[in-house]
Amino acid sequence: MRHFRVLIVTFAHWEGLSRLPALLHDAGCEVDVLGVPGNFSAYSRHVKQFYVSPDDVDAVVADLNVHLQNQNDHYNWIVIGDDPLLYALEQRRKESWAQHTFPSIAGDNGIDFMTSKIVFIQRCRERQLRIPDFDLCSHQSHLQVAGQRLGFPLVIKEAQGFAGLTVRIVDNVAALAEIVPKGEVIAQQFIKGRLVSCAAVYKDGKPIAWFSYYRSRTWGACGQSTAIEFKIFPGVENILQELGNLSGFCGLCGIDFIEQEQTGELVLLEQNFRPTPTMDLGDRVGVDFAKAIRVLMDMDRAGDRSVFLQKQVLQKVIPLFPQDVFRAIDARDTRGLLMWLLNPLRWTEMRWGEPFILFQNMRHILAKLRGKKIKSHAIESN
């Protein structure tokens, strides 16, 4: 059987992306990685070749260009694995190789939609998708007006960012007065409710497969999920289709919502245009992401769509490793940490199939318990 070749490109030290090689292997792919030293994906036992790049995001993009020129046998799919790389690639959009590498068939419109939260929220409003009310602000005076109109708490977002690192929740006028925008920012209405996410596979702007869940626990108020609870939400498919029309996206991604407390309706927050840490959990609700990847790469036809439809399961909170361990350490949640140490059911969530990645996880956990700083290997969204 012919193996389709995939190149994962990564700059950020994100543990979640290391789940992708095994998923690609299950889909029948041969996997290479190009990225900085010590990135988690390179430790996967399913990676055939690791190409080392300097620890600089622009250098990774430059090395990607050279690497693709030197390849005799072209890759069937190039996965841009993290947001910093996506933003750096966007800066070279005028170069034809970068345009062909960018995961969208929608040209400049797709690139803008995927790399600017401002463009994203504006176009979603134009398409009448349900989003929080917002104002665009470039001066402190604009923020004060937005605070008066939208009320508090008020969410402030920069045009680019990930994992909540450029998002602030402001509680009052005094706190808002301390913010001096360096450029145009989004002042967004705060919606009360439960956090919801959806993991999805797209082909040429069309959703192939997806599953959704509550983000039951998160690492920080705006951070990534550390425990999830599967649930089917009506209307998700229509939202995914509309987002695909706007982005022309190709690949794996995550979409974030709020389930509004009063109405139960989903309010769209943002979309993360790269693989997210829950990508390998679809089989628990009957969604075959490996099959969806084969369809994405034209290895298979869609055929029986039932393997892409989420099945209802008993409500159960699933803790994520190692994210929930890091959350417990940071939150000084002794009970949560003891659950990982003493409950054998938790051990089944650990990365036993990837021994080198598991070793790196345990090494970072021990370092954090000793109070040492570690690279932000687990800081990502969804």
Sine and cosine of phi, psi and omega as CSV:
sin_phi,cos_phi,sin_psi,cos_psi,sin_omega,cos_omega
0.00,0.00,0.72,-0.69,0.03,-1.00
-0.94,0.33,0.73,-0.69,0.07,-1.00
-1.00,-0.04,0.77,-0.64,0.11,-0.99
-0.99,0.16,0.65,-0.76,-0.10,-0.99
-0.99,-0.12,0.72,-0.69,0.01,-1.00
-0.79,-0.61,0.67,-0.74,0.10,-0.99
-0.92,-0.40,0.85,-0.52,0.12,-0.99
-1.00,-0.10,0.81,-0.59,0.03,-1.00
-0.93,-0.36,0.79,-0.62,-0.10,-0.99
-0.58,-0.81,0.66,-0.75,0.09,-1.00
-0.90,-0.43,-0.75,0.66,-0.06,-1.00
-0.94,0.35,0.53,-0.85,0.03,-1.00
-1.00,0.07,0.95,0.31,-0.09,-1.00
-0.96,-0.28,0.83,-0.55,-0.01,-1.00
-0.92,0.39,-0.59,0.81,-0.10,-1.00
-0.85,0.52,-0.59,0.81,-0.03,-1.00
-0.91,0.42,-0.36,0.93,-0.04,-1.00
-0.93,0.37,-0.14,0.99,0.08,-1.00
-0.98,0.19,-0.29,0.96,-0.10,-1.00
-0.94,0.35,-0.68,0.74,-0.02,-1.00
-0.83,0.56,-0.67,0.74,0.01,-1.00
-0.90,0.43,-0.64,0.77,0.03,-1.00
-0.90,0.43,-0.67,0.75,0.04,-1.00
-0.92,0.40,-0.61,0.79,0.06,-1.00
-0.88,0.48,-0.68,0.73,0.04,-1.00
-0.88,0.47,-0.47,0.88,0.02,-1.00
-0.99,0.12,-0.05,1.00,0.02,-1.00
1.00,0.01,0.42,0.91,-0.05,-1.00
-0.98,-0.21,0.46,-0.89,0.17,-0.99
-0.99,-0.15,0.78,-0.63,-0.23,-0.97
-0.89,-0.45,0.78,-0.62,0.22,-0.98
-0.92,-0.40,0.40,-0.92,0.08,-1.00
-0.78,-0.62,0.70,-0.71,0.16,-0.99
-0.87,-0.50,0.84,-0.54,-0.04,-1.00
-0.03,-1.00,-0.13,-0.99,-0.07,-1.00
-0.98,0.20,0.37,-0.93,0.02,-1.00
-0.87,0.49,0.61,-0.80,0.09,-1.00
0.99,0.15,0.07,1.00,0.03,-1.00
-0.96,0.30,0.54,-0.84,-0.18,-0.98
-0.92,0.40,-0.57,0.82,-0.04,-1.00
-0.86,0.50,-0.57,0.82,-0.04,-1.00
-0.91,0.41,-0.33,0.94,0.00,-1.00
-0.99,0.12,-0.12,0.99,-0.03,-1.00
-0.92,0.40,0.65,-0.76,0.02,-1.00
-0.96,0.29,-0.11,0.99,0.00,-1.00
-0.99,-0.12,0.08,1.00,0.02,-1.00
-1.00,-0.02,0.80,-0.59,-0.02,-1.00
-0.99,0.17,-0.70,0.71,-0.07,-1.00
-0.63,-0.78,0.71,-0.71,0.06,-1.00
-0.91,-0.42,0.85,-0.53,0.02,-1.00
-0.97,-0.23,0.89,-0.46,-0.12,-0.99
-1.00,0.08,0.70,-0.72,0.03,-1.00
-0.82,-0.58,0.43,-0.90,0.05,-1.00
-0.85,0.52,0.41,-0.91,-0.05,-1.00
-0.99,0.16,0.90,0.43,-0.01,-1.00
-0.48,-0.87,0.77,-0.64,-0.15,-0.99
-0.90,0.44,-0.63,0.77,0.02,-1.00
-0.93,0.37,-0.54,0.84,0.05,-1.00
-0.92,0.39,-0.61,0.80,0.05,-1.00
-0.89,0.46,-0.69,0.72,0.02,-1.00
-0.89,0.45,-0.68,0.73,0.02,-1.00
-0.89,0.45,-0.67,0.74,0.03,-1.00
-0.91,0.41,-0.56,0.83,0.06,-1.00
-0.87,0.49,-0.70,0.71,0.02,-1.00
-0.85,0.53,-0.76,0.65,-0.01,-1.00
-0.90,0.44,-0.68,0.73,-0.03,-1.00
-0.87,0.49,-0.69,0.72,-0.02,-1.00
-0.92,0.39,-0.56,0.83,0.05,-1.00
-0.92,0.39,-0.50,0.87,-0.07,-1.00
-1.00,0.01,-0.04,1.00,-0.04,-1.00
-0.99,0.11,0.84,-0.55,0.08,-1.00
-0.98,0.20,-0.62,0.78,0.01,-1.00
-0.96,-0.27,0.95,-0.32,-0.13,-0.99
-0.92,0.39,0.48,-0.88,0.09,-1.00
-0.97,0.24,0.59,-0.81,0.08,-1.00
-0.98,0.19,-0.40,0.92,-0.01,-1.00
-0.42,-0.91,0.71,-0.70,0.09,-1.00
-0.91,-0.41,0.87,-0.50,-0.03,-1.00
-0.99,-0.17,0.90,-0.44,0.13,-0.99
-0.99,0.10,0.94,-0.35,-0.31,-0.95
-1.00,0.06,-0.22,0.97,-0.06,-1.00
-0.49,-0.87,0.31,-0.95,-0.08,-1.00
-0.90,0.44,-0.70,0.72,0.03,-1.00
-0.82,0.57,-0.63,0.78,0.04,-1.00
-0.92,0.39,-0.64,0.76,0.02,-1.00
-0.87,0.49,-0.68,0.73,0.02,-1.00
-0.92,0.40,-0.63,0.78,0.01,-1.00
-0.93,0.37,-0.61,0.79,0.03,-1.00
-0.92,0.40,-0.58,0.82,0.02,-1.00
-0.88,0.48,-0.54,0.84,0.01,-1.00
-0.91,0.40,-0.30,0.95,-0.01,-1.00
-0.93,-0.38,0.45,0.89,-0.10,-1.00
-0.87,0.50,-0.41,0.91,-0.03,-1.00
-0.97,0.24,-0.23,0.97,0.03,-1.00
-1.00,0.06,0.76,-0.65,-0.15,-0.99
-0.87,0.49,-0.60,0.80,-0.02,-1.00
-0.90,0.44,-0.61,0.79,0.00,-1.00
-0.94,0.35,-0.62,0.78,0.04,-1.00
-0.87,0.50,-0.66,0.75,-0.02,-1.00
-0.95,0.30,-0.42,0.91,-0.01,-1.00
-0.99,0.11,-0.47,0.88,-0.05,-1.00
-0.89,0.45,0.70,-0.72,-0.14,-0.99
-0.99,0.17,0.84,0.54,0.01,-1.00
-0.44,-0.90,0.55,-0.84,0.09,-1.00
-0.98,-0.21,0.15,0.99,-0.13,-0.99
-0.98,-0.19,0.21,0.98,0.08,-1.00
0.89,0.46,-0.56,-0.83,-0.05,-1.00
-0.87,0.49,-0.58,0.81,0.02,-1.00
-0.88,0.47,-0.67,0.74,0.03,-1.00
-0.92,0.38,-0.64,0.76,0.01,-1.00
-0.89,0.46,-0.72,0.70,0.02,-1.00
-0.87,0.49,-0.69,0.72,-0.04,-1.00
-0.89,0.45,-0.58,0.81,-0.10,-1.00
-1.00,0.08,-0.34,0.94,-0.11,-0.99
-0.90,-0.43,-0.03,1.00,0.04,-1.00
-0.78,-0.62,0.88,-0.47,0.04,-1.00
-0.91,0.41,-0.45,0.89,0.03,-1.00
-0.93,0.36,-0.76,0.65,0.05,-1.00
-0.88,0.47,-0.66,0.75,-0.01,-1.00
-0.83,0.55,-0.79,0.61,-0.10,-0.99
-0.95,0.31,-0.52,0.85,0.04,-1.00
-0.91,0.41,-0.72,0.70,-0.05,-1.00
-0.95,0.32,-0.54,0.84,0.08,-1.00
-0.90,0.44,-0.63,0.78,0.05,-1.00
-0.92,0.40,-0.64,0.77,0.03,-1.00
-0.87,0.48,-0.58,0.82,0.01,-1.00
-1.00,0.07,0.09,1.00,0.05,-1.00
0.88,0.47,0.52,0.85,0.17,-0.98
-0.96,0.28,0.53,-0.85,-0.04,-1.00
-0.97,0.24,0.94,-0.33,0.00,-1.00
-0.75,-0.66,0.28,-0.96,0.08,-1.00
-0.91,0.41,0.54,-0.84,0.11,-0.99
-0.89,0.46,0.53,-0.85,-0.07,-1.00
-0.43,-0.90,0.33,-0.94,0.19,-0.98
-0.79,-0.61,0.52,-0.86,0.14,-0.99
-1.00,-0.10,0.76,-0.65,-0.13,-0.99
-0.75,-0.66,0.70,-0.71,0.05,-1.00
-0.85,-0.53,-0.06,1.00,0.02,-1.00
-0.68,-0.73,0.36,-0.93,0.03,-1.00
-0.85,0.53,-0.61,0.79,0.01,-1.00
-0.89,0.46,-0.58,0.81,0.03,-1.00
-0.91,0.41,-0.62,0.78,0.02,-1.00
-0.90,0.44,-0.64,0.77,0.00,-1.00
-0.90,0.44,-0.65,0.76,0.04,-1.00
-0.90,0.43,-0.68,0.74,0.01,-1.00
-0.89,0.45,-0.64,0.77,0.03,-1.00
-0.88,0.47,-0.65,0.76,0.03,-1.00
-0.91,0.41,-0.63,0.78,-0.06,-1.00
-0.98,0.20,-0.67,0.74,-0.13,-0.99
-1.00,-0.07,-0.33,0.94,0.02,-1.00
0.99,0.13,0.00,-1.00,-0.03,-1.00
-0.84,-0.54,0.49,-0.87,-0.04,1.00
-0.87,0.49,0.43,-0.90,0.02,-1.00
-0.83,-0.56,0.70,-0.71,-0.01,-1.00
-0.99,-0.12,0.79,-0.61,0.04,-1.00
-0.92,-0.40,0.82,-0.57,-0.01,-1.00
-0.82,-0.57,0.67,-0.74,0.15,-0.99
-0.99,0.13,0.22,-0.98,-0.08,-1.00
-0.91,0.41,-0.52,0.86,0.02,-1.00
-0.74,-0.68,0.53,-0.85,0.00,-1.00
0.28,-0.96,0.11,-0.99,-0.03,-1.00
-0.38,-0.92,0.38,-0.92,0.07,-1.00
0.83,0.55,0.43,0.90,0.03,-1.00
0.97,0.24,0.14,0.99,-0.08,-1.00
-0.95,0.31,-0.37,0.93,0.04,-1.00
-0.89,-0.46,0.47,0.88,0.03,-1.00
-0.88,-0.48,0.73,-0.68,0.07,-1.00
-0.80,-0.59,0.64,-0.76,0.12,-0.99
-0.96,-0.27,0.90,-0.43,-0.12,-0.99
-0.97,-0.23,0.77,-0.64,-0.14,-0.99
-1.00,-0.03,-0.38,0.92,-0.10,-0.99
-0.37,-0.93,0.07,-1.00,-0.06,-1.00
-0.89,0.45,-0.63,0.77,-0.03,-1.00
-0.89,0.45,-0.69,0.73,0.02,-1.00
-0.92,0.39,-0.59,0.81,0.02,-1.00
-0.91,0.42,-0.56,0.83,-0.02,-1.00
-0.91,0.42,-0.33,0.94,-0.01,-1.00
-0.99,0.15,-0.20,0.98,-0.05,-1.00
-1.00,-0.02,0.83,-0.55,0.06,-1.00
-0.89,-0.45,0.97,-0.25,-0.07,-1.00
-0.88,0.47,0.72,-0.69,0.09,-1.00
-1.00,0.06,-0.25,0.97,0.04,-1.00
-0.32,-0.95,-0.26,-0.97,0.01,-1.00
-0.95,0.31,0.74,-0.67,0.02,-1.00
-0.79,-0.61,0.24,-0.97,0.04,-1.00
-0.98,-0.19,0.82,-0.58,0.19,-0.98
-0.98,-0.22,0.91,-0.42,-0.22,-0.97
-0.85,-0.53,0.64,-0.77,0.06,-1.00
-0.86,0.51,0.69,-0.73,0.06,-1.00
-1.00,0.10,0.81,-0.59,-0.01,-1.00
-0.96,-0.29,0.81,-0.58,0.06,-1.00
-0.98,0.17,0.70,-0.71,0.04,-1.00
0.38,-0.92,-0.12,-0.99,-0.03,-1.00
-1.00,-0.02,0.61,-0.79,0.06,-1.00
-0.96,0.28,0.69,-0.72,0.00,-1.00
-0.75,-0.66,0.60,-0.80,0.12,-0.99
-0.71,-0.71,0.31,-0.95,0.02,-1.00
-0.68,-0.74,0.76,-0.65,0.14,-0.99
-0.99,-0.15,0.69,-0.73,-0.13,-0.99
-0.58,-0.82,0.42,-0.91,0.15,-0.99
-0.90,-0.45,0.79,-0.61,0.01,-1.00
-0.90,-0.43,0.53,-0.85,0.18,-0.98
-0.76,-0.65,0.89,-0.46,0.03,-1.00
0.78,0.63,0.70,0.72,0.06,-1.00
0.99,0.15,0.11,0.99,0.01,-1.00
-0.89,-0.45,0.78,-0.62,0.03,-1.00
-0.94,0.34,0.77,-0.64,0.03,-1.00
-1.00,-0.09,-0.76,0.65,-0.07,-1.00
-0.55,-0.83,0.47,-0.88,0.02,-1.00
-0.28,-0.96,0.33,-0.94,0.18,-0.98
-0.52,-0.85,0.42,-0.91,-0.13,-0.99
-0.79,-0.62,0.32,-0.95,-0.09,-1.00
-0.26,-0.97,0.41,-0.91,0.21,-0.98
-0.97,0.25,0.59,-0.81,0.15,-0.99
-1.00,-0.03,1.00,0.05,-0.18,-0.98
-0.92,0.40,-0.60,0.80,0.11,-0.99
-0.71,-0.71,0.56,-0.83,0.04,-1.00
-0.75,-0.66,0.42,-0.91,0.05,-1.00
-1.00,0.04,1.00,-0.01,-0.14,-0.99
1.00,0.02,0.35,-0.94,-0.09,-1.00
-0.88,0.48,-0.58,0.82,-0.05,-1.00
-0.92,-0.40,0.21,0.98,-0.12,-0.99
-1.00,-0.02,-0.27,-0.96,-0.11,-0.99
-0.98,0.19,0.25,-0.97,0.03,-1.00
-0.94,0.35,0.62,-0.78,0.16,-0.99
-0.87,-0.50,-0.18,0.98,0.12,-0.99
-0.41,-0.91,0.60,-0.80,-0.05,-1.00
-0.75,-0.67,0.28,-0.96,0.05,-1.00
-0.66,-0.76,0.93,-0.38,-0.07,-1.00
-0.88,0.47,0.62,-0.79,0.12,-0.99
-0.34,-0.94,0.60,-0.80,0.10,-1.00
-1.00,0.02,0.80,-0.60,-0.01,-1.00
-0.92,-0.38,0.85,-0.52,0.03,-1.00
-0.87,0.50,0.61,-0.79,0.08,-1.00
1.00,-0.01,-0.12,0.99,-0.03,-1.00
-0.89,0.46,-0.66,0.76,-0.07,-1.00
-0.86,0.51,-0.67,0.74,0.00,-1.00
-0.90,0.44,-0.63,0.77,0.02,-1.00
-0.91,0.41,-0.69,0.73,0.01,-1.00
-0.89,0.46,-0.64,0.77,0.01,-1.00
-0.91,0.42,-0.66,0.75,0.01,-1.00
-0.91,0.41,-0.65,0.76,0.05,-1.00
-0.90,0.44,-0.61,0.79,0.04,-1.00
-0.91,0.42,-0.60,0.80,0.06,-1.00
-0.88,0.47,-0.59,0.81,-0.03,-1.00
-0.97,0.22,-0.56,0.83,-0.14,-0.99
-0.99,-0.16,-0.50,0.86,-0.15,-0.99
0.88,0.47,0.47,0.88,-0.16,-0.99
-0.94,0.34,0.53,-0.85,0.09,-1.00
-0.76,-0.65,0.88,-0.47,0.05,-1.00
0.68,-0.73,-0.32,-0.95,0.02,-1.00
-0.99,-0.16,0.62,-0.79,-0.04,-1.00
-0.44,-0.90,0.07,-1.00,0.08,-1.00
-0.73,-0.68,0.57,-0.82,0.01,-1.00
-0.82,-0.57,0.70,-0.71,-0.05,-1.00
-0.93,-0.35,0.64,-0.77,0.00,-1.00
-0.70,-0.71,0.17,-0.98,0.29,-0.96
-0.86,-0.51,0.76,-0.65,0.16,-0.99
-1.00,0.09,0.96,-0.28,-0.13,-0.99
-0.86,0.52,0.76,-0.65,-0.13,-0.99
-0.86,0.52,-0.68,0.73,-0.12,-0.99
-0.99,0.16,-0.60,0.80,-0.13,-0.99
-0.96,-0.29,-0.35,0.94,-0.09,-1.00
0.98,0.21,0.04,1.00,0.01,-1.00
-0.98,0.18,0.48,-0.88,0.06,-1.00
-1.00,0.09,0.76,-0.65,0.07,-1.00
-0.92,-0.39,0.84,-0.54,-0.05,-1.00
-0.95,0.30,0.74,-0.68,0.04,-1.00
-0.96,-0.27,-0.84,0.54,-0.01,-1.00
-0.25,-0.97,0.14,-0.99,0.04,-1.00
-0.78,-0.62,0.71,-0.71,0.02,-1.00
-0.96,-0.27,0.92,-0.39,-0.17,-0.98
-1.00,0.00,0.85,0.52,0.08,-1.00
-0.24,-0.97,0.27,-0.96,-0.02,-1.00
-0.86,0.52,0.63,-0.78,-0.03,-1.00
-0.91,-0.41,0.32,-0.95,-0.19,-0.98
-0.89,0.46,-0.26,0.96,-0.01,-1.00
-1.00,-0.07,0.16,0.99,-0.15,-0.99
-0.86,0.52,-0.42,0.91,-0.08,-1.00
-0.99,-0.11,0.20,0.98,-0.07,-1.00
-0.98,-0.20,0.01,1.00,-0.07,-1.00
-0.87,0.50,-0.55,0.84,-0.04,-1.00
-0.89,0.45,-0.32,0.95,0.01,-1.00
-0.96,0.29,-0.28,0.96,0.06,-1.00
-0.82,-0.57,0.41,0.91,0.13,-0.99
0.98,0.18,0.26,0.97,-0.02,-1.00
-0.97,-0.23,0.88,-0.48,-0.11,-0.99
-1.00,-0.07,1.00,-0.02,0.00,-1.00
-0.94,0.35,-0.49,0.87,0.06,-1.00
-0.89,0.46,-0.68,0.73,0.06,-1.00
-0.90,0.45,-0.66,0.75,0.01,-1.00
-0.88,0.47,-0.61,0.79,0.05,-1.00
-0.91,0.42,-0.61,0.79,0.05,-1.00
-0.89,0.45,-0.63,0.78,0.06,-1.00
-0.92,0.39,-0.68,0.73,0.02,-1.00
-0.83,0.56,-0.65,0.76,-0.08,-1.00
-1.00,-0.05,0.18,0.98,0.01,-1.00
0.88,0.47,0.46,0.89,0.11,-0.99
-0.99,0.12,-0.48,0.88,0.01,-1.00
-0.68,-0.73,0.30,-0.96,0.22,-0.98
-1.00,-0.06,0.33,-0.94,-0.08,-1.00
-0.86,0.52,-0.69,0.72,0.05,-1.00
0.85,0.53,-0.79,-0.62,-0.04,-1.00
-0.95,0.30,0.96,-0.29,-0.07,-1.00
-0.97,0.26,-0.13,0.99,-0.02,-1.00
-0.90,0.43,-0.42,0.91,0.00,-1.00
-0.97,0.26,-0.11,0.99,0.03,-1.00
-0.95,-0.31,0.01,1.00,-0.07,-1.00
-0.98,-0.20,0.78,-0.63,-0.04,-1.00
-0.92,0.39,0.73,-0.68,0.04,-1.00
-0.99,-0.13,0.60,-0.80,0.02,-1.00
-0.94,0.34,0.69,-0.72,0.01,-1.00
-0.80,-0.60,0.28,-0.96,0.08,-1.00
-0.88,0.47,0.63,-0.78,-0.01,-1.00
-0.91,0.42,0.84,-0.54,-0.04,-1.00
-0.42,-0.91,0.75,-0.66,0.03,-1.00
-0.99,0.13,0.82,-0.58,-0.01,-1.00
-0.96,-0.29,0.91,-0.40,0.04,-1.00
-0.97,0.24,0.56,-0.83,-0.03,-1.00
-0.96,-0.27,0.72,-0.70,0.03,-1.00
-0.95,-0.31,0.70,-0.71,0.09,1.00
-1.00,-0.08,0.08,1.00,-0.15,-0.99
-0.84,0.54,-0.67,0.74,-0.06,-1.00
-0.94,0.33,-0.46,0.89,0.08,-1.00
-0.93,0.38,-0.70,0.71,0.03,-1.00
-0.89,0.45,-0.64,0.77,0.04,-1.00
-0.87,0.49,-0.72,0.69,-0.03,-1.00
-0.88,0.48,-0.64,0.77,0.01,-1.00
-0.91,0.41,-0.75,0.67,-0.02,-1.00
-0.90,0.44,-0.64,0.77,-0.04,-1.00
-0.99,0.11,-0.01,1.00,-0.08,-1.00
0.81,0.59,0.67,0.75,0.00,-1.00
-1.00,0.01,1.00,0.06,-0.07,-1.00
-0.88,0.48,-0.68,0.73,-0.01,-1.00
-0.88,0.47,-0.69,0.72,0.01,-1.00
-0.89,0.47,-0.62,0.78,0.02,-1.00
-0.94,0.35,-0.64,0.77,0.02,-1.00
-0.91,0.42,-0.51,0.86,0.05,-1.00
-0.87,0.49,-0.63,0.77,0.03,-1.00
-0.95,0.33,-0.51,0.86,-0.03,-1.00
-0.98,0.18,-0.57,0.82,-0.21,-0.98
-0.92,-0.39,-0.29,0.96,-0.08,-1.00
-0.99,-0.15,0.95,-0.32,-0.03,-1.00
-0.85,0.53,-0.44,0.90,0.03,-1.00
-0.89,0.45,-0.53,0.85,0.05,-1.00
-0.93,0.37,-0.54,0.84,-0.08,-1.00
-0.90,0.44,-0.45,0.89,-0.01,-1.00
-0.92,0.39,-0.30,0.95,0.00,-1.00
-1.00,0.09,-0.09,1.00,-0.04,-1.00
-0.98,0.17,0.27,-0.96,-0.21,-0.98
-1.00,0.03,0.85,0.52,-0.07,-1.00
-0.90,0.44,-0.50,0.87,0.00,-1.00
-0.96,0.27,-0.17,0.98,0.02,-1.00
-0.80,-0.60,0.98,0.22,-0.15,-0.99
-0.86,0.51,-0.60,0.80,-0.02,-1.00
-0.94,0.33,-0.59,0.81,0.06,-1.00
-0.94,0.35,-0.66,0.75,0.05,-1.00
-0.86,0.51,-0.66,0.75,0.03,-1.00
-0.88,0.48,-0.69,0.73,0.02,-1.00
-0.90,0.43,-0.64,0.77,0.04,-1.00
-0.86,0.51,-0.74,0.67,-0.04,-1.00
-0.91,0.41,-0.58,0.81,0.03,-1.00
-0.90,0.44,-0.68,0.73,0.00,-1.00
-0.94,0.34,-0.59,0.81,0.04,-1.00
-0.89,0.45,-0.71,0.70,0.01,-1.00
-0.89,0.45,-0.63,0.77,0.03,-1.00
-0.89,0.45,-0.65,0.76,-0.02,-1.00
-0.94,0.35,-0.60,0.80,0.06,-1.00
-0.90,0.45,-0.50,0.87,0.04,-1.00
-1.00,0.10,0.03,1.00,0.06,-1.00
0.99,0.11,0.23,0.97,0.01,-1.00
-1.00,0.05,0.54,-0.84,0.05,-1.00
-0.97,0.26,0.60,-0.80,0.04,-1.00
-0.79,-0.61,0.34,-0.94,0.08,-1.00
-0.91,0.41,0.47,-0.88,-0.11,-0.99
-0.97,0.24,0.87,0.48,-0.10,-0.99
-0.95,0.31,-0.29,0.96,-0.05,-1.00
-0.90,-0.43,0.17,0.98,-0.05,-1.00
-1.00,0.02,0.98,-0.22,0.04,-1.00
-0.37,-0.93,0.11,-0.99,-0.11,-0.99
-1.00,-0.10,0.26,-0.97,-0.02,-1.00
0.93,0.36,0.00,0.00,0.00,0.00
